[in-house]
Amino acid sequence: MWQKIKNIYHLLTAFVAAAYFNFPSKKLTVIGVTGTDGKTTTVNMIYHILKQAGKKVSMISSVNAQIGDKIYDTGFHVTTPDPWQIQKYLKQAVESDSQYFVLEATSHGLDQNRLAFVDFKIGAITNITHEHLDYHKTWVNYALAKSKLFTKSKISILNKDEKKSFLFLKDKVGGQIISYAKSNEADVSLKKYPLKLQIPGSFNLSNALAATAVCKALKVNRETILDSLSNFKGVIGRLDEVDLGQDFRVIIDFAHTPNGLKNALTTLKAQLESNKSKLIAVFGAAGERDKPKRQLMGKVADQISDIIVLTAEDPRSEKVDEICEQITRGITSKKEGQGYFVIVDRKDAIQFAINLAKKDDVVATFGKSHEKSMTYGKKDYPWNEFAVVKKAIKNRLK
């Protein structure tokens, strides 16, 4: 009941905000990107291609908002801002003479009407995997929230490799469908668009195909798309390497879902220098969020990584050690104190993992990445994953 009241409030707020700023999205070509994993990278890829094509474009992602020539550091815990912020950014984009606006759209933002009265030309989806079931309760409810983007959009970009979500969504779109796929026949495929990326990971090929499909729909020529993606450098905090001269690798990534963690760990495992090199994973799970995924993340890490260090990631009102204990239920092949460790303080956990690393090992931290705060109870405390990682490496080098 309370959530319904909140949704009505957001709907009314969205209308008032849109009216106050004179419905700015009608003056832009707005592209919405939704999905469990890969939204931020896909948004940035689309933005990059359009910029390379000489278009004036603005965007909002979980990392930042780029409105015209101005960059706003967001570090959002909630990827989709409230309606006033969204409409204000859209208005500023119009005033900066932007033609296009690329917007990261979460299931919460769609379900709660924070994106109401945004006029979407194109909606794109990356995937629908296990996430936010504390809020949506079921996969169907989660997918229905995502589908709201496609009922609004004139063109829908759907992932044909994701059979379940593709079949679910294709009956709910309001306009034209353009499909993309790595391994299936589709309107946009690797066969038709032989992408060569600088950034690693099979999952990033899928993100790049989604961006390609969007830009194809916007009539960007094939050569520009291929060239732009070949020089795309990636996004801060997405398989982002920190190199201070140490003889092992350290990676910072935002993966905080079972699927995201699996993709990142699989990519890093394939990059190990030798059979003797180890992959050390540092992660936790957010408090008061989707508890069933915790065991799944433990299972994924157990199967792929060599050493696991469990720690805090926005515990909110929950105890970190209890969250970590739930993650360990998925760890069956490693023993505590040997294959996995629980270190409640995240700074200590990162230092511990980096101290463990030997030559050619890979240490990867997951879940915080670009975010600028850590939530304990109801209070946000400053947090900088990059600064903590760099300090830990320097301590190790001493």
N, C-alpha and C positions, 0 to 999 in steps of 0.2 A: 504493500500500500504506500509506504513512504517513498519507495523508488518511483512509483507512478506519479506521485505529487512532484517529485524532483524533476522527472522528465517533462511534465507539463510546464514547470517553472522554466526549464531550459528552453522549451519551445517558445514560450512567450518572450523570454529574454532574447532569443535569437531573432525573433521578428522585430522587436523594438530596436535591437542593435543594427540589424540590416536596414531598417527604415531610417534610423538616425544617420547612418553613413551612406544613405541613398542607394541601397542595393548594389554595392560595388562589383559583386561577382558577375553581374550581367554585362559589365564592360570588359570582362576578361575571358580568356579560354582557360577554364579551371580543370585541372587533372587531379583526381583523387586516387591515392594508392593505399590499399588496405591489405591485410594478411597477418599471419602470426609472426613470421620471421621475414627479414629482408626488405621491409618497407623503407627504412632510412636509406639503404644503399640504392634501391630502385628510384626513389625520389631524387637522390643526388645524381644518378645516372641520367635521368630524363632532363634534369636541369642542365647538366653538363652538355648533353647533345644539343639542346636548344640554344645554349650560349654559343657553342661552336658553329651552329647554323646561322648565327647572326641575329637571333631573336632576342627581344627584351623579355626577361623572365624573372619571376620572384618565386620563393618557395618557403614552406614551413616543414621542418623535420624535427625529430626528437633531439637532434644535435644543435641545430640553430635555425634561425629565420633569416633568410637573405631577401631583403626587400629593396629592389633596385640596386643601388651601390652600397647599401648599408647592411651590416651583419649584426644581428642581435643574438647574443649567446643565451640560449634558453636552458639547456640541461634539464628539460622537463622530466619530472616523474610521470606526469600525465602527458602523453604525446600530443593529443588533440587539446588545444587550449580552450578556455571558455568562449562563449559566443561573442562577447565584446572584443576580446583579443583578436579572434579570427576576423571579424568584420573590420576591425581597425587596420589589421595587416592588409586585408584586401583593398581597403580604401587607400592606404599608403602605396600599394602596388600600382593602383590606377594613377595616382598622382606622380609616380615615378615613370609613367608612360610604359609600364610593363604590358605586354600583350598576353602573356601566359602566366599561370600561377599553379605551381605543383604543391599539393597538400597531402601530408601523411594523415590518414584517416583510421583511427582505432575503432574497435568494436564498441568500446565504451562511449566514444564520441558520437558514433552513429546511433547507438541505442538510446542515448540520453538526449538526443536532439541538439547536441552542440553544433552540428553541421547543418541544421535546418536553415533554409533560405540561402544556401550556397548553391549556385547554379552550375552543376557539374556538366562539362561537355564529355569527358572521358573518365571512366572508372576502371582501375586495374587491380588485380589481386595477385599476390605472390603464392600463398598457400594457406591452408587452414589445418593446423595441427593442435596438439594439446596445450591449452593455455586459457586462463581466465574462467575456468569452470566453477570457481568459487562464486563468481558473479552470474554467469550465464546458466550454470547447472548442467546443461547438456550440450553436446556437439551441435545438435540441430538448432538450439537457441542461439548459440555462438555464430553459426553460419547464417542464420536469419538476420542477426544484427549486421553482419558483413554485407548481406544482400541488399540492405537499404541503400548502399552506395550505387548499386547497379539498377535499381528501380528509378533512381534519379538521373542516371547518365544516358546520354544519347548514344555513346559507344562504350561497350564493355570488353575489356581485355581479360581473357580467362586462361588459366593454366591447364592445358589438356593432359599434362603428365600427372596431375592430381585428379584422378578419375572421379573419386567420391565428390569432391567439392565442385568439379566441373559439371557433372551431371546435376548436382543440386542447384547450382547457380544459373545454369543456362536456361532453365524454365522460369527464372524470376527477373530476367533482364528486361529493361524497358525499350531497348533499341537494338542497334547492330552489334553482333558479336565478332570479335577478332580473337582467334585462338593462338596460343604459342606453346611450344614444347621442345625439349631437348631430344627426347627419344621417340616421340610419336609424330605422325603426320599432322601438320597444323598450318595455319595461315602464315605463321612466322616460326621458322625452325632453324636449327644449326646448318641444315643442308642448304637452305635458302640464304641464310645469313651466317657465313663461317666466321664466327667471332673469335678474336684473339685478344685476351685480356691480360693486363699486367697483374691484376689481383688474383689470388689463388682461390680454389674451391669450385667444385662442380655446381654448388648452390648459387654461386655468383654468375655462372652462365645462365641459369634460370632467371635471375634478377635482370641480367642484361637483355635477355629475350623479351621480358615484360616491357622494359624500357624501349626496346626496339619496336615492339608492336605499337606502343603509344605514339612514338615519333613517326612511324609509318602512317598511322591514322591521321597525323598532323601534316602529312605530305612532305616530311623531311626526306631528302633523297638518300638512297641506299649507301652511297659512298661516304656521305657525311656521318651517317649513323655508325658505320663500321670504323671509320677513322677516329671518331670521337671516343668510342668505347675502347679502342686500342690504346689511347693515351689517358684514360681515366685512372686516377691515382688511388681511388678508394676514399673511405670516410674515416674520420678520426674515431678510434676506439673499435674498429671492426678489423680483426686480425692485424692490429697495429703493433709493429715491432719497436721495441726500445733497445737501442744498441749504444752502450757506453764503453765499448771495447772489451766486454767480457767474452769468455770463450764458450759461452752457451747462449741460447736464444731466449728472449723474454717477449711474450706476446700479450697484449691487452685486447679483450673482446667483450662484446655486450651480451653474448649468448646467455639467455636466462630461461629457456624452455628446453624440454627434452630434445626436440628436433634441432633447435639451434645449436645446442651443445654437441649433439651427434655430428652435425655438419662440420663444426669448427674442429672438433677433436680428430675426426677422420682426415680432414685436410692436413692438420699438423702432424698426425701420425705418419702420413705418407711422405712427409718432408724430413723425417729423422735421418741423420747422417749414416747410421749403421744400426745393426741389430742390438748393439750394446747401448745405444743412446736411449734415454728414457723421456717419456712425456709426463710432466708433472702438472696436474690440474688443480687450480685453486678456485673454489666456488662455494656458494651457499644457496639459499632460497629465501625469497621475500616473506616476511611475516604477514599473517592475515590474508594471504593470497593462495589460491589454488593448491591446497595441501596434497591432493593425489599426485601431482606432478613431481613431488619431492623424491619419492621412491624411484620413479621412472628416470630421473636425472642421475640418481645414484647408480642405477643399472647401466645406463649409457656410459658413465664415466668408468665404471668397473670393467666394462667390456673393452674399452678403447685405450684408456690411459694406463700408465704403469704405476703412478703414485697419485693419490688423491689427498688434498688438504681441504677440509671442510671448515667454513668460517661464516662470519656475519654478512648478510646482504639485506639491509633495511628490515631488521627484525620486528620493528613496530612494538606491539604489546607482548609478543611472544619471546620466550627465552631462546637464545641462539643455540644452546646445547641441545634443546629439545627438537628444534628444527633440524639440526644436523643428525640427530638420532633417527629421525624419520627418513632422511636421505640415506643413511647407512643400511636401511632395510632392503635397499636395492643392491647393496654391495655384498656379493656372496663368495668372490674368489680371493679376497684380500683380508688380512687380519689387521685390527687396530694396532697401531704402533709399528707396523711393518709396511703394509701396502696402503693403509689410509690413516690419516691423523685428523683429530678434531682440535682446532685452535680457535677459540671464540673471538679473540680480538683480530680484526682483519689485517692491521698493520703487522702484528706478530706472525700471522699466518703467511703473509707474503714474504716477510723476511725469512721465515723458516723454510719455505719452498725454494727461495733463491739460494739460501745457504746449502740446501741439499744438492743443488744442481752440480753435475760434473761436466767436463768438456763435451760439447756437442749435444747436451740435453736440451729440452725445450720446457720452459716454465710458462704456463698460460693462466692468466687470471680472467675470470668470467663474471658478468652480472652487473658491474658498476660502470666501467668504461668511462664515458663522457660525463656522467652525472656528477653534479657539484655538491651533493649532500647525501647523508646517510640518516635514515629515520629510525630513531629509538623512541618508543612510546608514541607520542603525538608530535614530537619535536624533531625538526631537521637540523642536523649538525653538519658543518662544512666537511666536505670530503673531496679529495683529488687523487684518483687512482694513479695517474701518471706520476705525480710528485712522490707518492708513497713507493711506487715501484722503483723510480730512479734513486731515491734515498736508500732503498734496500740493496740495490746493485752497488752503489757507492760504498756502503758499509761492507759488503762482501769483498769488493776490490781492495779495501784497506787491509 
